[in-house]
């Protein structure tokens, strides 16, 4: 049972880099712009640009590209599934046919486009969590959501919930791994049999995991209360957010890249 | 409440909702400034419940509890109490809020509304106190169990408390991790910090100035450590395990190799056996 190893989903990798030092609001807004760009554009050159941008980000953030790619491992199945659906269900010029299944020229293009879109989406979103600590991310989100507080939106609570969720991802993976090993040691067979049988075999893993999650949540709430946590009011920050010139340049650069490809699309 | 008392409990009882029997029953206890009080007892004796009562995380169902001069049954006092009495729990993983060491230590002072510059100072000092200053930017998931518990202690110290309550804080640690935590406690106590240590490992309370034995939510015995080890015959009844050194000392005393007044310390034992 090695499938939980090397997961970087939601993990923060501290480093003293240009990307790490950017304001979390700048990084969140840049990722939103990039995600919009990824979904809006169809020009093939755009995908090379996204790939190039990822390599540049990896260099500027001092995080190896291998670590960045590991972040996409949990969604590989989803990417393959999405690409498969588009490959077989898109109508157009038939290239290959077998029974009710057919692959069309348009289907191949669509499968590649959707698969790559999803893949880049995960990698860019992963970059945000790799280079921004959950606490910074939470502060950034809270600051961006603050205008909506006047409409009753719980900005601080949402941001804190996200911080804790990200903080507990590695812990819960460890916990799942431990339960898996314990159940396998007691004779559970999680790797053989059909899909239904394997899903059923996971029940003894999920039940203790849920119990542990609730227990941990209760303990954490108590520990937070003991450390005087009472919501966002009156709370200060060790590192208050400060928008710098480098943030303006970074977001302007991202918007320029996205705008360039939108224009390229409109012309093409 | 005595002027030197950090915590004072008067006829305190606590029953968990839906429970048939009270977890704490008619308890009277005073913890004075600068004391190192060890609360010992079997599982279910009420040690952890008592710790939570001291920190106003649980409110007595009967009786009065004063922590740092504040009544714990008044909600408006809870913030003041928790900023003066810090707690460290058993499982460090369940009390670490942030993903980076320094951010977690800063969580408490941030809640107290301390200024950013002062928070940075406090974080640096607290991490130095527990020997984690070099792990400042390390992700919390990358720490060992012992380091995580030291981080939890740093988080508690960052509140600048008068009293530190440790609820079985060494239970999940390896011997080295336990020794590291105990070393920190010794240092804190030497600087005047009031400590309330909950444990069932008697070898960990050798530095305690007072021991309170709890049984079925009541104080069964209270006194100094050497007196406790004179009552080893009652340990099974109290659910306590006799430490190997105390067992050996007892046997040597019976055979008159050691005088009856000898304290169970390795140093004394050596002095008597190898003069």
Interface residues (C-beta under 8 A of the other chain):
Chain A: X11 X12 X13 X14 X133 X134 X135 X163 X164 X166 X167 X170 X171 X216 X219 X220 X222 X223 X224 X225 X226 X227 X228 X229 X230 X234 X235 X236 X237 X238 X239 X240
Chain B: X52 X55 X57 X79 X82 X83 X86 X87 X89 X91 X93 X94 X95 X96 X97 X98 X99 X100 X102 X103 X106 X107 X108 X109 X110 X111 X112 X113 X114 X115 X116 X119 X120 X123 X137 X138 X139 X140 X141 X155 X156 X159
